[in-house]
Amino acid sequence: MRRSLLILSLALSAILFQQPASAAQPELQITPRVGGGSLLVHEFVGINKSEIDTRTYGIGASLGVLTPIGVVAEIGAETFADFNFFDSFDSFRLSQEFASIGYQFDLGNDWRLVPRVGRAYWELRSQEGRLFHPGPEEVSKVRGWNYYWEVGVARRVSNVVSLGMNYKQGQYSFGRTRSAAFMVTLGF
């Protein structure tokens, strides 16, 4: 992940310093997000050794830069997990650190569309539930790197704040992940 972040930082620096002094300034964007999604885990990856397709809920945040030419680059982290009341049933949690690059299309009336592609370092953790499993609960972790794509639509509501929705999907080594999130972007 550090190597990807270094390459992304160098690319951003090259893009930012290439602009003439009279051009618009880059915008720093901080974007917290909260949402829901689905997680498909193939057989023999989770602790129960069967294919699971479960609903997830999560939270995350990212830090990005919007260049004067419309290129958007960001780094961030998020965690999505299924709802599990007091660890009673088998549970899954997907944590990711990611870097992405995209382009912001300004659509008029303060609306914007931002498609992106990115690379994520992820960890899928599955844990056996306490109910119906006497003894210590088994825990399984799988890690890896995979690419994903996402698209967001937002509307600027003030000089600093934009509100929007984001859809993200990736085919990962363990299966598939999809999520839709509500975003609040703070642009400085």
N, C-alpha and C positions, 0 to 999 in steps of 0.2 A: 504494500500500500504506500509506503514511503517513497518508493521509486516512482510510482504513478503520480503521487502528489508533487514530486520534484519536477517531473516532466511537464505536468499541467502548469505549475508555477512558472517555469521557464517559457512555455508557450504563451501564457498570459502576459508576461513581461514583454516579450517580443511584440505582441499585438498592441499593448498599451503604449509603448514608447515609439511605435512606428507612426503614430498620429501627429499631425502638425500641432503646434502650440495653440492655434486659434480654434481647433476642433472642440467639440463638447467633451466634458470630463466623463470618465468612467463612473459607473454607479455601483457602490457596494450594496449587496442585497443579503439580508438576514431573513431566513424563511423557516419559521416553525410550522409543523404540520401534524395533523391528527386524522385518523381515518380507519377504514376497515378493508378487508380483502379476503383472499382465499389462498390456501397453501395446499398443494398436492405433493405428497411425499410418496415416492415409489416403494415397492416392497423391499424389505431387507435393509432399509435405511434407518427407520425409527426403531424404537425398542420393541414394538409389538409385531414386527416382521410382516406387516400387511400394508397394502396401499391405503393411504388416508387422504381424504379431501376434507379439510376443515376450514371453518370461518375464523378469521383472525382480526384483531384490533391492535392498533399501534400508534406510536408517537415518534417524531423525529425532528431534526433541524438541519439546516444547511447554511453555508456561507458561500456567496457567489459574487461574481463580478460581471456586470453588463458593460461591454465596451461600446464606444460611440458608433461602431459599425454594426451593432446588433448581436454580436457573438456573446453568448452567456456561458460561463464556466463556473462550476460549483463543486464543493466538497461537502460531505455531511455524514450523518449517521442516523439510523433508525432501528427500531425494534418492533416486530409484530409477533403476537402470540395469540393462541386460542384462549377463550375464557374458561377458567378451571376453578370451580368453587372449592377452596381450601385444599387444593392438590388432590382431590378425590379421584379423578380419572387421569388417564394418560394425557400428557400435555406436550405441546410443541412451541418452541420460540425461535424465531429467525431474527438474528441481529446482523446488521450490515454497516460497513463503512464504505463510502462510495465517492467516486469522482465522475463528473459528467460534463459534456459540452453540447451546446445546442445553439439555436438562433431564435431571437425574439422578433416575431412579426407584429408590428403595431397595426391594429385593424381599424382604428378610428374610434371616436367617442370613448377614449381611454381604455379600450379593450386590447388585450394582447394574447397571442398564441405562441407557446414555446415548446417545440419538439426537441428532445434530447436523446443522446445515446450515452451510455456510461459503463463503467466497470466497477464491480462491487467485490469486496472481500467479505464473505459471509460466514456465519456459524449457525448451524441448525442444532438445537439442543432438544432432545426428547427425554421425558421423564415418566417413569411408570407411576400410575396413581396409587394412592394409599388404600382405596376401597378395593376389595377382592384380591389384594396382593399382600399376604402376610410376610413379615420380615422386611429387610431393607429394600428400598425402591431402587430399581436399576435406572441408570442415567447413560444416555448415549449422545456423543457430540460428533458432528461432521463439519469440516471446514473446506472452503475452496474459493476460487476466483471465477466469476462469470460476468458476461455482458448482459445488459438489459436495455430497454427503451422506455421512454416515458413521454407524455404530452401533457401540458398544462394550459389552462385558459384562466385569465384573471382580468379584473377591472380595477383600475386605479381609482380610489375613493378620496384620496387627498394627495398632497405633494409627496408624502412619505409612504403611505399605506396602500397596498393593493390586496384585494381579496380574490381568491380563486379556488379552483379544483384541479387535481392532478391525478392522472391515471398512469400506473407503472406496471410493467410486465417483464418477466425474465424466465428463460428456460435454464434452470440450474442443474448441476450434477445430480441433485437429489430428486428433482421433479420440476415443478412450476410454481411461481409465485405471481400473484396479481394483487394490486391494491389501488384504492381510490382514497384520496385524502383532501381535506379542506386545508388551504394554505393561507397564511397571512404573510405577505412579503413587505419588509421594511426596507426602503431604498434610500441611501444617503449619498 
